[in-house]
Each structure stands twice: as C-alpha cells, then as structure tokens.
Amino acid sequence: MNRTTQIALGALVGLLARQAAQAEPASQVQTRCFQFAGQPARLLQLRLIDTDDDNEAAFVRYAGARDWIPLVLSRSKSTPMADSGRSQLDEEWLEVVHDQIGGRYRLSMLGAEVASFDYVNRKTGARTDFTLAPTPRGVDPCEARSR
C-alpha cells in the first residue's frame, strides 16, 4: 500500500472515529459478541454504528483489551431475498492498526441475523471464523469479561 493510500485511510478512520464519538442519539449502535470458532473461550466484540446521515463506522475489541480497533468499510452489497422479504447484506471492513491494514473482516447478515463473520489476516492469509457467543441469562460474555 502506498503512502498516499495510508494517509487517506488514516484520515478516514480519524473522521469516522470522531463522528462516532460525536454521534447524535439518533445513531443506531449494534454491539455483538463473537467467539473464535473452535476456541469458545476467546471472544471478540464487533460494534457497528449507523447514523441518520448514512455514515457508518465499525470497531472490534478483543476480550480483555481496553482499546477498540477501527474498521473502514471497503465494500457493501445488499441483495433482496425474494422468498422472505429480507435482504442479505455482505460487508467487508478493513482493520486499521498503526495506520496500516492488518486484515479484513467479512460480515454477512440476513436482516438482523448474522449469517457469517470471519477475519482474514493480510500478511499470512490465515482465516479465522467466528460464531455468535451464547448469552446465558441474557448476560453478554464480552461485557462481563471487560469489567
């Protein structure tokens, strides 16, 4: 990635982070807790923010970490599902760490339901699959662990 692209991504992440921090109460924030497939004790939170002015921001935070990692929307595709009246939304979010892209998160949703979520490391190409973490007695395991 050339320096100009890195600077542009850094500026975009900063803008999205500021917008997310200053978002009006009309913003819709979804936070989901995922567990690593095959490693249910390892958790990751995904936070999606949509504002009334059609801006989107996303962040991830690994369980036990204090800081959120900003994500930049790379692509988004919505496909109406004829049989259900819902739409399938496929998004790809780029992970930005120290002004560099570390990898990409791919999210597929059917309406409000998560169909799939995974991460691909930019350097190694290794893929990590995630599943929604169960919420026993309505307690979000990511929130319980971050306290």
GUKOL-941659 format. One record per residue (C-alpha): residue in three letters; x, y, z. Coordinates in steps of 0.001 Angstrom, whole numbers, plus 500000, padded with zeros to 6 digits. Each point is the difference from the previous one (the first is absolute). Layout:
N
+------+--------+--------+--------+
! rest !     c1 !     c2 !     c3 !
+------+--------+--------+--------+
!  ALA !      X !      Y !      Z !
...
+------+--------+--------+--------+
END
This chain:
147
+------+--------+--------+--------+
! rest !     c1 !     c2 !     c3 !
+------+--------+--------+--------+
!  MET ! 500000 ! 500000 ! 500000 !
!  ASN ! 501445 ! 503339 ! 499010 !
!  ARG ! 500464 ! 502889 ! 502428 !
!  THR ! 497172 ! 502093 ! 498485 !
!  THR ! 497514 ! 497170 ! 500534 !
!  GLN ! 501217 ! 499536 ! 503577 !
!  ILE ! 499563 ! 503703 ! 500737 !
!  ALA ! 496514 ! 500010 ! 498450 !
!  LEU ! 498968 ! 496952 ! 502025 !
!  GLY ! 501396 ! 501572 ! 503168 !
!  ALA ! 498042 ! 503197 ! 499366 !
!  LEU ! 496816 ! 498035 ! 499281 !
!  VAL ! 500373 ! 497942 ! 503170 !
!  GLY ! 500537 ! 503174 ! 502021 !
!  LEU ! 496914 ! 501597 ! 498471 !
!  LEU ! 497855 ! 496925 ! 500643 !
!  ALA ! 501268 ! 499711 ! 503561 !
!  ARG ! 499184 ! 503651 ! 500686 !
!  GLN ! 496563 ! 499622 ! 498428 !
!  ALA ! 499366 ! 496885 ! 502054 !
!  ALA ! 501079 ! 501767 ! 503185 !
!  GLN ! 497840 ! 503035 ! 499207 !
!  ALA ! 497069 ! 498013 ! 498612 !
!  GLU ! 496560 ! 501304 ! 500757 !
!  PRO ! 497675 ! 497869 ! 502132 !
!  ALA ! 498224 ! 499044 ! 496759 !
!  SER ! 502965 ! 497789 ! 499106 !
!  GLN ! 499371 ! 496297 ! 499950 !
!  VAL ! 502719 ! 498033 ! 501800 !
!  GLN ! 500172 ! 496225 ! 499860 !
!  THR ! 502527 ! 498129 ! 502101 !
!  ARG ! 500343 ! 496264 ! 499540 !
!  CYS ! 502198 ! 497545 ! 501865 !
!  PHE ! 501665 ! 497245 ! 497989 !
!  GLN ! 502110 ! 497034 ! 500962 !
!  PHE ! 502819 ! 498576 ! 497937 !
!  ALA ! 498819 ! 496835 ! 498222 !
!  GLY ! 501648 ! 497080 ! 501761 !
!  GLN ! 501126 ! 502223 ! 502892 !
!  PRO ! 496843 ! 501039 ! 501865 !
!  ALA ! 501970 ! 501619 ! 502850 !
!  ARG ! 501488 ! 502607 ! 497612 !
!  LEU ! 497581 ! 502867 ! 499412 !
!  LEU ! 499734 ! 503013 ! 497705 !
!  GLN ! 497513 ! 502882 ! 499999 !
!  LEU ! 498786 ! 501605 ! 496789 !
!  ARG ! 498414 ! 503455 ! 500223 !
!  LEU ! 498126 ! 501372 ! 496981 !
!  ILE ! 498818 ! 503613 ! 499980 !
!  ASP ! 497515 ! 501417 ! 497487 !
!  THR ! 498973 ! 503653 ! 500130 !
!  ASP ! 496991 ! 501751 ! 498545 !
!  ASP ! 502221 ! 501650 ! 497397 !
!  ASP ! 501003 ! 496562 ! 498597 !
!  ASN ! 503488 ! 499935 ! 501499 !
!  GLU ! 501253 ! 496662 ! 501221 !
!  ALA ! 502793 ! 499125 ! 502375 !
!  ALA ! 501151 ! 496742 ! 501522 !
!  PHE ! 502436 ! 498915 ! 502669 !
!  VAL ! 501170 ! 496699 ! 501477 !
!  ARG ! 501395 ! 499284 ! 503445 !
!  TYR ! 501514 ! 496759 ! 501175 !
!  ALA ! 498865 ! 498818 ! 503445 !
!  GLY ! 502340 ! 501314 ! 502665 !
!  ALA ! 501207 ! 502915 ! 497839 !
!  ARG ! 499128 ! 503583 ! 500877 !
!  ASP ! 500277 ! 501566 ! 496564 !
!  TRP ! 497674 ! 499658 ! 497046 !
!  ILE ! 501595 ! 499385 ! 496579 !
!  PRO ! 498482 ! 502191 ! 497268 !
!  LEU ! 498651 ! 498430 ! 496820 !
!  VAL ! 499490 ! 501705 ! 496645 !
!  LEU ! 497194 ! 498830 ! 497712 !
!  SER ! 501538 ! 498627 ! 496817 !
!  ARG ! 496901 ! 498667 ! 498283 !
!  SER ! 496328 ! 499439 ! 500675 !
!  LYS ! 497423 ! 498107 ! 497967 !
!  SER ! 496320 ! 499567 ! 500785 !
!  THR ! 498032 ! 497259 ! 498248 !
!  PRO ! 496205 ! 499750 ! 500467 !
!  MET ! 498848 ! 496475 ! 500834 !
!  ALA ! 496854 ! 499343 ! 497958 !
!  ASP ! 498573 ! 497275 ! 502212 !
!  SER ! 500279 ! 501737 ! 503380 !
!  GLY ! 499709 ! 503730 ! 499399 !
!  ARG ! 503324 ! 500463 ! 501790 !
!  SER ! 503293 ! 501054 ! 498463 !
!  GLN ! 503398 ! 498384 ! 500207 !
!  LEU ! 502709 ! 502522 ! 500837 !
!  ASP ! 503616 ! 499112 ! 499257 !
!  GLU ! 502654 ! 502393 ! 501287 !
!  GLU ! 503768 ! 500027 ! 500087 !
!  TRP ! 501720 ! 502150 ! 502628 !
!  LEU ! 503744 ! 500737 ! 499978 !
!  GLU ! 501778 ! 499851 ! 503350 !
!  VAL ! 502269 ! 503022 ! 500532 !
!  VAL ! 502809 ! 499556 ! 502538 !
!  HIS ! 502753 ! 502643 ! 500292 !
!  ASP ! 498851 ! 501555 ! 496710 !
!  GLN ! 500379 ! 496701 ! 498149 !
!  ILE ! 497499 ! 497416 ! 498866 !
!  GLY ! 500394 ! 496893 ! 502130 !
!  GLY ! 497275 ! 497961 ! 498379 !
!  ARG ! 496359 ! 499968 ! 499051 !
!  TYR ! 496814 ! 499001 ! 501768 !
!  ARG ! 497174 ! 498639 ! 497884 !
!  LEU ! 496465 ! 500181 ! 501345 !
!  SER ! 496916 ! 498482 ! 498410 !
!  MET ! 496566 ! 500687 ! 501479 !
!  LEU ! 496471 ! 498877 ! 499163 !
!  GLY ! 497898 ! 502828 ! 501356 !
!  ALA ! 501252 ! 500471 ! 503584 !
!  GLU ! 501286 ! 496417 ! 500212 !
!  VAL ! 503733 ! 499324 ! 499553 !
!  ALA ! 500492 ! 497349 ! 497297 !
!  SER ! 503822 ! 499998 ! 500138 !
!  PHE ! 502914 ! 501995 ! 501362 !
!  ASP ! 503693 ! 499408 ! 499371 !
!  TYR ! 503407 ! 501646 ! 499935 !
!  VAL ! 502795 ! 499622 ! 497447 !
!  ASN ! 503521 ! 501030 ! 501039 !
!  ARG ! 501619 ! 502169 ! 497313 !
!  LYS ! 503541 ! 498655 ! 500491 !
!  THR ! 499355 ! 496280 ! 500400 !
!  GLY ! 496647 ! 499586 ! 498260 !
!  ALA ! 498851 ! 497928 ! 502996 !
!  ARG ! 496249 ! 500039 ! 500516 !
!  THR ! 498282 ! 500025 ! 503380 !
!  ASP ! 496303 ! 499166 ! 500211 !
!  PHE ! 497793 ! 501362 ! 502758 !
!  THR ! 496640 ! 498937 ! 501392 !
!  LEU ! 497659 ! 502017 ! 502189 !
!  ALA ! 500815 ! 499416 ! 503650 !
!  PRO ! 497128 ! 498646 ! 502077 !
!  THR ! 498508 ! 502422 ! 502523 !
!  PRO ! 499095 ! 497923 ! 503051 !
!  ARG ! 497278 ! 501684 ! 502066 !
!  GLY ! 500198 ! 502974 ! 497620 !
!  VAL ! 503532 ! 500936 ! 501091 !
!  ASP ! 502331 ! 501019 ! 497167 !
!  PRO ! 503192 ! 497983 ! 500625 !
!  CYS ! 502186 ! 502694 ! 498384 !
!  GLU ! 498651 ! 502700 ! 502331 !
!  ALA ! 500265 ! 497740 ! 503040 !
!  ARG ! 503668 ! 499321 ! 499204 !
!  SER ! 500910 ! 503639 ! 499319 !
!  ARG ! 498988 ! 501205 ! 503461 !
+------+--------+--------+--------+
END
